[in-house]
Amino acid sequence: MTTEARNSHPIYFIGAFATGGLLTFMVHLNGELARYGNPLFSSWTAHGTGIIAAIILLLVVHRQRTPMVEKAPNAPLWAYLGGISGAATVILTSTAVNSPLGLSGTLALGLAGQVAFSVAADSWGLFGLPKRRPDRRDIVALGLVVTGAALIILFGRGAA
Amino acid sequence: MTVFILLACLGGVLVGLSRQLNGRLSISTTPLIASFWNHAIGFAALTCLGLFVGGLLPAGAAEAPWYAYLGGPIGVIFVAVGSWVIARIGAVNSALLIIGGQMVTGVVLDYARDVPASFWANATGIVLIVGGMMVSRGRRKAGGSQ
């Protein structure tokens, strides 16, 4: 577990930023589903339709390209539990949203939790991913993004 | 109140944890396979929970518009790209960029839908976010400080 060289090819940055945009639409659509049903139904359905979409995509991709060999050794069993963590998120956040915190408070605190975890994850190389000690630049960048996001969440969006 | 604050923070931690675990799985498989397992295991867990507490098939669900069901397929792409990216640029940079993308499109969507919003708060927020992303990207050219 050594500190790896950073791979800063623009494609990763563009990809991450673009999926952040997708997340906005996903949250909106899942919110619609929860409005007609409930948060559990929304998350359950999204996971169910996601399975179907993943299978279709896998069939398409694997038909075109031969599956790669020479991968890292088998994943430990706990690496398969990301879905549990994701499913639990829905329950926690939909509980918090219906408290005095409201949507903006829940989003802002969730942001804080996510940032604290990501700094810890990179610093210690948690759960088998490469260790990348965050340097001053990372912290400055993170500070700017978090401040900007907090401004938008707390004072900008939906005009309170 | 303290309980709700902790719950909301924990929600964010779980988002990061999920991305970290899926990222690890994608190293041994592929990002798309990691996304498949994320959804399959999540679906199984939610099914068990729903059978236990009820509410899996609420009454009004049939009236939801068809496009509301597209959140799932979008989620597959979201998880796959997140797993691909986190193994290459790390958790901090992934979180930073995904949050940035989410905020910027959120603001754009609000204006497109005529949701009243505070222009100055949003504009300042976007300037800070774009500034942060530029600082993060500028690393290599700055002469490889670590």
HADDOCK unambig.tbl for C-alpha pairs under 7 A between the chains (distance, minus, plus):
assign (segid A and resid 6 and name CA) (segid B and resid 89 and name CA) 6.43 0.50 0.50
assign (segid A and resid 7 and name CA) (segid B and resid 88 and name CA) 6.10 0.50 0.50
assign (segid A and resid 7 and name CA) (segid B and resid 89 and name CA) 5.91 0.50 0.50
assign (segid A and resid 8 and name CA) (segid B and resid 89 and name CA) 6.63 0.50 0.50
assign (segid A and resid 12 and name CA) (segid B and resid 85 and name CA) 5.71 0.50 0.50
assign (segid A and resid 13 and name CA) (segid B and resid 97 and name CA) 6.81 0.50 0.50
assign (segid A and resid 15 and name CA) (segid B and resid 81 and name CA) 6.83 0.50 0.50
assign (segid A and resid 16 and name CA) (segid B and resid 82 and name CA) 6.65 0.50 0.50
assign (segid A and resid 16 and name CA) (segid B and resid 85 and name CA) 6.57 0.50 0.50
assign (segid A and resid 16 and name CA) (segid B and resid 94 and name CA) 6.17 0.50 0.50
assign (segid A and resid 16 and name CA) (segid B and resid 97 and name CA) 5.57 0.50 0.50
assign (segid A and resid 16 and name CA) (segid B and resid 98 and name CA) 5.31 0.50 0.50
assign (segid A and resid 17 and name CA) (segid B and resid 97 and name CA) 4.88 0.50 0.50
assign (segid A and resid 17 and name CA) (segid B and resid 98 and name CA) 5.06 0.50 0.50
assign (segid A and resid 17 and name CA) (segid B and resid 100 and name CA) 6.52 0.50 0.50
assign (segid A and resid 17 and name CA) (segid B and resid 101 and name CA) 4.51 0.50 0.50
assign (segid A and resid 18 and name CA) (segid B and resid 101 and name CA) 6.06 0.50 0.50
assign (segid A and resid 19 and name CA) (segid B and resid 78 and name CA) 5.53 0.50 0.50
assign (segid A and resid 19 and name CA) (segid B and resid 81 and name CA) 6.98 0.50 0.50
assign (segid A and resid 19 and name CA) (segid B and resid 98 and name CA) 6.39 0.50 0.50
assign (segid A and resid 20 and name CA) (segid B and resid 98 and name CA) 3.96 0.50 0.50
assign (segid A and resid 20 and name CA) (segid B and resid 99 and name CA) 5.95 0.50 0.50
assign (segid A and resid 20 and name CA) (segid B and resid 100 and name CA) 6.76 0.50 0.50
assign (segid A and resid 20 and name CA) (segid B and resid 101 and name CA) 4.13 0.50 0.50
assign (segid A and resid 20 and name CA) (segid B and resid 102 and name CA) 4.28 0.50 0.50
assign (segid A and resid 21 and name CA) (segid B and resid 101 and name CA) 4.71 0.50 0.50
assign (segid A and resid 21 and name CA) (segid B and resid 102 and name CA) 4.65 0.50 0.50
assign (segid A and resid 21 and name CA) (segid B and resid 105 and name CA) 5.34 0.50 0.50
assign (segid A and resid 22 and name CA) (segid B and resid 74 and name CA) 6.91 0.50 0.50
assign (segid A and resid 22 and name CA) (segid B and resid 78 and name CA) 6.86 0.50 0.50
assign (segid A and resid 23 and name CA) (segid B and resid 78 and name CA) 6.93 0.50 0.50
assign (segid A and resid 23 and name CA) (segid B and resid 102 and name CA) 6.04 0.50 0.50
assign (segid A and resid 24 and name CA) (segid B and resid 102 and name CA) 5.34 0.50 0.50
assign (segid A and resid 24 and name CA) (segid B and resid 105 and name CA) 6.59 0.50 0.50
assign (segid A and resid 24 and name CA) (segid B and resid 106 and name CA) 5.87 0.50 0.50
assign (segid A and resid 26 and name CA) (segid B and resid 71 and name CA) 4.65 0.50 0.50
assign (segid A and resid 26 and name CA) (segid B and resid 74 and name CA) 6.23 0.50 0.50
assign (segid A and resid 26 and name CA) (segid B and resid 75 and name CA) 6.66 0.50 0.50
assign (segid A and resid 29 and name CA) (segid B and resid 68 and name CA) 4.77 0.50 0.50
assign (segid A and resid 29 and name CA) (segid B and resid 70 and name CA) 6.95 0.50 0.50
assign (segid A and resid 29 and name CA) (segid B and resid 71 and name CA) 5.35 0.50 0.50
assign (segid A and resid 30 and name CA) (segid B and resid 68 and name CA) 6.46 0.50 0.50
assign (segid A and resid 30 and name CA) (segid B and resid 71 and name CA) 5.61 0.50 0.50
assign (segid A and resid 32 and name CA) (segid B and resid 68 and name CA) 5.98 0.50 0.50
assign (segid A and resid 33 and name CA) (segid B and resid 64 and name CA) 6.24 0.50 0.50
assign (segid A and resid 33 and name CA) (segid B and resid 68 and name CA) 5.64 0.50 0.50
assign (segid A and resid 36 and name CA) (segid B and resid 60 and name CA) 5.26 0.50 0.50
assign (segid A and resid 36 and name CA) (segid B and resid 61 and name CA) 5.15 0.50 0.50
assign (segid A and resid 36 and name CA) (segid B and resid 63 and name CA) 6.87 0.50 0.50
assign (segid A and resid 36 and name CA) (segid B and resid 64 and name CA) 5.71 0.50 0.50
assign (segid A and resid 37 and name CA) (segid B and resid 58 and name CA) 5.21 0.50 0.50
assign (segid A and resid 37 and name CA) (segid B and resid 59 and name CA) 6.91 0.50 0.50
assign (segid A and resid 37 and name CA) (segid B and resid 60 and name CA) 5.55 0.50 0.50
assign (segid A and resid 37 and name CA) (segid B and resid 61 and name CA) 4.75 0.50 0.50
assign (segid A and resid 38 and name CA) (segid B and resid 58 and name CA) 6.97 0.50 0.50
assign (segid A and resid 40 and name CA) (segid B and resid 56 and name CA) 6.62 0.50 0.50
assign (segid A and resid 41 and name CA) (segid B and resid 55 and name CA) 6.80 0.50 0.50
assign (segid A and resid 41 and name CA) (segid B and resid 56 and name CA) 5.02 0.50 0.50
assign (segid A and resid 41 and name CA) (segid B and resid 57 and name CA) 6.49 0.50 0.50
assign (segid A and resid 44 and name CA) (segid B and resid 43 and name CA) 5.87 0.50 0.50
assign (segid A and resid 44 and name CA) (segid B and resid 46 and name CA) 5.82 0.50 0.50
assign (segid A and resid 44 and name CA) (segid B and resid 47 and name CA) 6.98 0.50 0.50
assign (segid A and resid 46 and name CA) (segid B and resid 69 and name CA) 6.77 0.50 0.50
assign (segid A and resid 46 and name CA) (segid B and resid 71 and name CA) 5.85 0.50 0.50
assign (segid A and resid 46 and name CA) (segid B and resid 72 and name CA) 3.83 0.50 0.50
assign (segid A and resid 47 and name CA) (segid B and resid 39 and name CA) 5.00 0.50 0.50
assign (segid A and resid 47 and name CA) (segid B and resid 42 and name CA) 6.54 0.50 0.50
assign (segid A and resid 47 and name CA) (segid B and resid 43 and name CA) 5.24 0.50 0.50
assign (segid A and resid 47 and name CA) (segid B and resid 72 and name CA) 5.74 0.50 0.50
assign (segid A and resid 48 and name CA) (segid B and resid 43 and name CA) 6.06 0.50 0.50
assign (segid A and resid 49 and name CA) (segid B and resid 72 and name CA) 5.17 0.50 0.50
assign (segid A and resid 49 and name CA) (segid B and resid 73 and name CA) 6.28 0.50 0.50
assign (segid A and resid 50 and name CA) (segid B and resid 39 and name CA) 6.12 0.50 0.50
assign (segid A and resid 50 and name CA) (segid B and resid 72 and name CA) 4.32 0.50 0.50
assign (segid A and resid 50 and name CA) (segid B and resid 73 and name CA) 4.73 0.50 0.50
assign (segid A and resid 50 and name CA) (segid B and resid 75 and name CA) 6.63 0.50 0.50
assign (segid A and resid 50 and name CA) (segid B and resid 76 and name CA) 5.62 0.50 0.50
assign (segid A and resid 51 and name CA) (segid B and resid 36 and name CA) 5.95 0.50 0.50
assign (segid A and resid 51 and name CA) (segid B and resid 39 and name CA) 5.69 0.50 0.50
assign (segid A and resid 51 and name CA) (segid B and resid 40 and name CA) 5.99 0.50 0.50
assign (segid A and resid 53 and name CA) (segid B and resid 73 and name CA) 5.30 0.50 0.50
assign (segid A and resid 54 and name CA) (segid B and resid 36 and name CA) 5.40 0.50 0.50
assign (segid A and resid 54 and name CA) (segid B and resid 76 and name CA) 6.22 0.50 0.50
assign (segid A and resid 58 and name CA) (segid B and resid 32 and name CA) 6.99 0.50 0.50
assign (segid A and resid 71 and name CA) (segid B and resid 28 and name CA) 5.65 0.50 0.50
assign (segid A and resid 71 and name CA) (segid B and resid 29 and name CA) 6.99 0.50 0.50
assign (segid A and resid 72 and name CA) (segid B and resid 27 and name CA) 6.26 0.50 0.50
assign (segid A and resid 72 and name CA) (segid B and resid 28 and name CA) 4.82 0.50 0.50
assign (segid A and resid 73 and name CA) (segid B and resid 28 and name CA) 6.06 0.50 0.50
assign (segid A and resid 74 and name CA) (segid B and resid 28 and name CA) 5.63 0.50 0.50
assign (segid A and resid 75 and name CA) (segid B and resid 25 and name CA) 5.68 0.50 0.50
assign (segid A and resid 75 and name CA) (segid B and resid 28 and name CA) 5.48 0.50 0.50
assign (segid A and resid 79 and name CA) (segid B and resid 21 and name CA) 4.88 0.50 0.50
assign (segid A and resid 79 and name CA) (segid B and resid 22 and name CA) 6.42 0.50 0.50
assign (segid A and resid 79 and name CA) (segid B and resid 24 and name CA) 6.17 0.50 0.50
assign (segid A and resid 79 and name CA) (segid B and resid 25 and name CA) 5.30 0.50 0.50
assign (segid A and resid 80 and name CA) (segid B and resid 25 and name CA) 6.68 0.50 0.50
assign (segid A and resid 80 and name CA) (segid B and resid 37 and name CA) 6.49 0.50 0.50
assign (segid A and resid 80 and name CA) (segid B and resid 38 and name CA) 6.91 0.50 0.50
assign (segid A and resid 81 and name CA) (segid B and resid 21 and name CA) 6.96 0.50 0.50
assign (segid A and resid 81 and name CA) (segid B and resid 41 and name CA) 6.96 0.50 0.50
assign (segid A and resid 82 and name CA) (segid B and resid 18 and name CA) 4.27 0.50 0.50
assign (segid A and resid 82 and name CA) (segid B and resid 19 and name CA) 6.96 0.50 0.50
assign (segid A and resid 82 and name CA) (segid B and resid 21 and name CA) 5.15 0.50 0.50
assign (segid A and resid 82 and name CA) (segid B and resid 22 and name CA) 5.54 0.50 0.50
assign (segid A and resid 82 and name CA) (segid B and resid 38 and name CA) 5.63 0.50 0.50
assign (segid A and resid 83 and name CA) (segid B and resid 18 and name CA) 6.73 0.50 0.50
assign (segid A and resid 83 and name CA) (segid B and resid 38 and name CA) 3.98 0.50 0.50
assign (segid A and resid 83 and name CA) (segid B and resid 39 and name CA) 5.89 0.50 0.50
assign (segid A and resid 83 and name CA) (segid B and resid 41 and name CA) 5.27 0.50 0.50
assign (segid A and resid 83 and name CA) (segid B and resid 42 and name CA) 4.23 0.50 0.50
assign (segid A and resid 84 and name CA) (segid B and resid 41 and name CA) 6.44 0.50 0.50
assign (segid A and resid 84 and name CA) (segid B and resid 42 and name CA) 5.08 0.50 0.50
assign (segid A and resid 84 and name CA) (segid B and resid 45 and name CA) 6.50 0.50 0.50
assign (segid A and resid 85 and name CA) (segid B and resid 14 and name CA) 5.51 0.50 0.50
assign (segid A and resid 85 and name CA) (segid B and resid 17 and name CA) 6.86 0.50 0.50
assign (segid A and resid 85 and name CA) (segid B and resid 18 and name CA) 5.38 0.50 0.50
assign (segid A and resid 86 and name CA) (segid B and resid 14 and name CA) 6.61 0.50 0.50
assign (segid A and resid 86 and name CA) (segid B and resid 15 and name CA) 6.26 0.50 0.50
assign (segid A and resid 86 and name CA) (segid B and resid 18 and name CA) 5.74 0.50 0.50
assign (segid A and resid 86 and name CA) (segid B and resid 42 and name CA) 6.94 0.50 0.50
assign (segid A and resid 87 and name CA) (segid B and resid 42 and name CA) 5.44 0.50 0.50
assign (segid A and resid 87 and name CA) (segid B and resid 46 and name CA) 6.79 0.50 0.50
assign (segid A and resid 89 and name CA) (segid B and resid 11 and name CA) 4.97 0.50 0.50
assign (segid A and resid 89 and name CA) (segid B and resid 14 and name CA) 6.04 0.50 0.50
assign (segid A and resid 89 and name CA) (segid B and resid 15 and name CA) 6.74 0.50 0.50
assign (segid A and resid 92 and name CA) (segid B and resid 7 and name CA) 5.79 0.50 0.50
assign (segid A and resid 92 and name CA) (segid B and resid 8 and name CA) 6.64 0.50 0.50
assign (segid A and resid 92 and name CA) (segid B and resid 11 and name CA) 5.74 0.50 0.50
assign (segid A and resid 93 and name CA) (segid B and resid 8 and name CA) 5.88 0.50 0.50
assign (segid A and resid 93 and name CA) (segid B and resid 11 and name CA) 5.90 0.50 0.50
assign (segid A and resid 96 and name CA) (segid B and resid 4 and name CA) 5.44 0.50 0.50
assign (segid A and resid 96 and name CA) (segid B and resid 7 and name CA) 6.45 0.50 0.50
assign (segid A and resid 96 and name CA) (segid B and resid 8 and name CA) 5.75 0.50 0.50
assign (segid A and resid 99 and name CA) (segid B and resid 4 and name CA) 6.86 0.50 0.50
assign (segid A and resid 106 and name CA) (segid B and resid 8 and name CA) 5.24 0.50 0.50
assign (segid A and resid 109 and name CA) (segid B and resid 8 and name CA) 5.62 0.50 0.50
assign (segid A and resid 109 and name CA) (segid B and resid 9 and name CA) 5.00 0.50 0.50
assign (segid A and resid 110 and name CA) (segid B and resid 8 and name CA) 5.33 0.50 0.50
assign (segid A and resid 110 and name CA) (segid B and resid 9 and name CA) 4.71 0.50 0.50
assign (segid A and resid 110 and name CA) (segid B and resid 11 and name CA) 5.73 0.50 0.50
assign (segid A and resid 110 and name CA) (segid B and resid 12 and name CA) 3.90 0.50 0.50
assign (segid A and resid 111 and name CA) (segid B and resid 12 and name CA) 5.85 0.50 0.50
assign (segid A and resid 112 and name CA) (segid B and resid 9 and name CA) 6.48 0.50 0.50
assign (segid A and resid 112 and name CA) (segid B and resid 12 and name CA) 6.93 0.50 0.50
assign (segid A and resid 113 and name CA) (segid B and resid 9 and name CA) 4.52 0.50 0.50
assign (segid A and resid 113 and name CA) (segid B and resid 10 and name CA) 6.14 0.50 0.50
assign (segid A and resid 113 and name CA) (segid B and resid 12 and name CA) 4.39 0.50 0.50
assign (segid A and resid 113 and name CA) (segid B and resid 13 and name CA) 4.73 0.50 0.50
assign (segid A and resid 114 and name CA) (segid B and resid 12 and name CA) 4.34 0.50 0.50
assign (segid A and resid 114 and name CA) (segid B and resid 13 and name CA) 4.79 0.50 0.50
assign (segid A and resid 114 and name CA) (segid B and resid 15 and name CA) 6.45 0.50 0.50
assign (segid A and resid 114 and name CA) (segid B and resid 16 and name CA) 5.37 0.50 0.50
assign (segid A and resid 115 and name CA) (segid B and resid 95 and name CA) 6.99 0.50 0.50
assign (segid A and resid 117 and name CA) (segid B and resid 13 and name CA) 5.54 0.50 0.50
assign (segid A and resid 117 and name CA) (segid B and resid 16 and name CA) 6.12 0.50 0.50
assign (segid A and resid 118 and name CA) (segid B and resid 16 and name CA) 6.25 0.50 0.50
assign (segid A and resid 118 and name CA) (segid B and resid 91 and name CA) 4.90 0.50 0.50
assign (segid A and resid 118 and name CA) (segid B and resid 92 and name CA) 4.99 0.50 0.50
assign (segid A and resid 118 and name CA) (segid B and resid 95 and name CA) 7.00 0.50 0.50
assign (segid A and resid 119 and name CA) (segid B and resid 92 and name CA) 5.77 0.50 0.50
assign (segid A and resid 121 and name CA) (segid B and resid 91 and name CA) 6.53 0.50 0.50
assign (segid A and resid 122 and name CA) (segid B and resid 90 and name CA) 6.32 0.50 0.50
assign (segid A and resid 122 and name CA) (segid B and resid 91 and name CA) 5.84 0.50 0.50
assign (segid A and resid 122 and name CA) (segid B and resid 92 and name CA) 6.70 0.50 0.50
assign (segid A and resid 127 and name CA) (segid B and resid 20 and name CA) 6.74 0.50 0.50
assign (segid A and resid 127 and name CA) (segid B and resid 21 and name CA) 6.57 0.50 0.50
assign (segid A and resid 127 and name CA) (segid B and resid 24 and name CA) 6.98 0.50 0.50
assign (segid A and resid 128 and name CA) (segid B and resid 24 and name CA) 6.03 0.50 0.50
assign (segid A and resid 129 and name CA) (segid B and resid 24 and name CA) 5.94 0.50 0.50
assign (segid A and resid 129 and name CA) (segid B and resid 87 and name CA) 6.38 0.50 0.50
assign (segid A and resid 132 and name CA) (segid B and resid 90 and name CA) 6.80 0.50 0.50
assign (segid A and resid 137 and name CA) (segid B and resid 135 and name CA) 6.67 0.50 0.50
assign (segid A and resid 137 and name CA) (segid B and resid 136 and name CA) 6.44 0.50 0.50
assign (segid A and resid 138 and name CA) (segid B and resid 136 and name CA) 6.09 0.50 0.50
assign (segid A and resid 141 and name CA) (segid B and resid 132 and name CA) 4.08 0.50 0.50
assign (segid A and resid 141 and name CA) (segid B and resid 133 and name CA) 6.32 0.50 0.50
assign (segid A and resid 141 and name CA) (segid B and resid 135 and name CA) 5.55 0.50 0.50
assign (segid A and resid 141 and name CA) (segid B and resid 136 and name CA) 5.49 0.50 0.50
assign (segid A and resid 142 and name CA) (segid B and resid 96 and name CA) 6.15 0.50 0.50
assign (segid A and resid 142 and name CA) (segid B and resid 132 and name CA) 6.49 0.50 0.50
assign (segid A and resid 144 and name CA) (segid B and resid 128 and name CA) 5.30 0.50 0.50
assign (segid A and resid 144 and name CA) (segid B and resid 129 and name CA) 5.93 0.50 0.50
assign (segid A and resid 144 and name CA) (segid B and resid 131 and name CA) 6.93 0.50 0.50
assign (segid A and resid 144 and name CA) (segid B and resid 132 and name CA) 4.89 0.50 0.50
assign (segid A and resid 145 and name CA) (segid B and resid 96 and name CA) 6.53 0.50 0.50
assign (segid A and resid 145 and name CA) (segid B and resid 100 and name CA) 6.61 0.50 0.50
assign (segid A and resid 145 and name CA) (segid B and resid 128 and name CA) 6.05 0.50 0.50
assign (segid A and resid 145 and name CA) (segid B and resid 129 and name CA) 4.25 0.50 0.50
assign (segid A and resid 145 and name CA) (segid B and resid 132 and name CA) 5.27 0.50 0.50
assign (segid A and resid 148 and name CA) (segid B and resid 124 and name CA) 6.89 0.50 0.50
assign (segid A and resid 148 and name CA) (segid B and resid 125 and name CA) 3.71 0.50 0.50
assign (segid A and resid 148 and name CA) (segid B and resid 126 and name CA) 6.17 0.50 0.50
assign (segid A and resid 148 and name CA) (segid B and resid 128 and name CA) 4.98 0.50 0.50
assign (segid A and resid 148 and name CA) (segid B and resid 129 and name CA) 5.31 0.50 0.50
assign (segid A and resid 149 and name CA) (segid B and resid 103 and name CA) 6.32 0.50 0.50
assign (segid A and resid 149 and name CA) (segid B and resid 125 and name CA) 6.00 0.50 0.50
assign (segid A and resid 151 and name CA) (segid B and resid 121 and name CA) 5.88 0.50 0.50
assign (segid A and resid 151 and name CA) (segid B and resid 122 and name CA) 6.97 0.50 0.50
assign (segid A and resid 151 and name CA) (segid B and resid 125 and name CA) 5.50 0.50 0.50
assign (segid A and resid 152 and name CA) (segid B and resid 121 and name CA) 5.98 0.50 0.50
assign (segid A and resid 152 and name CA) (segid B and resid 122 and name CA) 5.09 0.50 0.50
assign (segid A and resid 152 and name CA) (segid B and resid 125 and name CA) 5.58 0.50 0.50
assign (segid A and resid 155 and name CA) (segid B and resid 118 and name CA) 6.80 0.50 0.50
assign (segid A and resid 155 and name CA) (segid B and resid 121 and name CA) 5.88 0.50 0.50
assign (segid A and resid 156 and name CA) (segid B and resid 117 and name CA) 5.58 0.50 0.50
assign (segid A and resid 156 and name CA) (segid B and resid 118 and name CA) 4.63 0.50 0.50
assign (segid A and resid 156 and name CA) (segid B and resid 119 and name CA) 6.77 0.50 0.50
assign (segid A and resid 156 and name CA) (segid B and resid 121 and name CA) 4.79 0.50 0.50
assign (segid A and resid 156 and name CA) (segid B and resid 122 and name CA) 4.85 0.50 0.50
assign (segid A and resid 157 and name CA) (segid B and resid 107 and name CA) 6.73 0.50 0.50
assign (segid A and resid 157 and name CA) (segid B and resid 117 and name CA) 5.23 0.50 0.50
assign (segid A and resid 157 and name CA) (segid B and resid 118 and name CA) 6.76 0.50 0.50
assign (segid A and resid 158 and name CA) (segid B and resid 115 and name CA) 5.76 0.50 0.50
assign (segid A and resid 158 and name CA) (segid B and resid 116 and name CA) 5.52 0.50 0.50
assign (segid A and resid 158 and name CA) (segid B and resid 117 and name CA) 4.86 0.50 0.50
assign (segid A and resid 159 and name CA) (segid B and resid 116 and name CA) 5.51 0.50 0.50
assign (segid A and resid 159 and name CA) (segid B and resid 117 and name CA) 4.07 0.50 0.50
assign (segid A and resid 159 and name CA) (segid B and resid 118 and name CA) 5.38 0.50 0.50
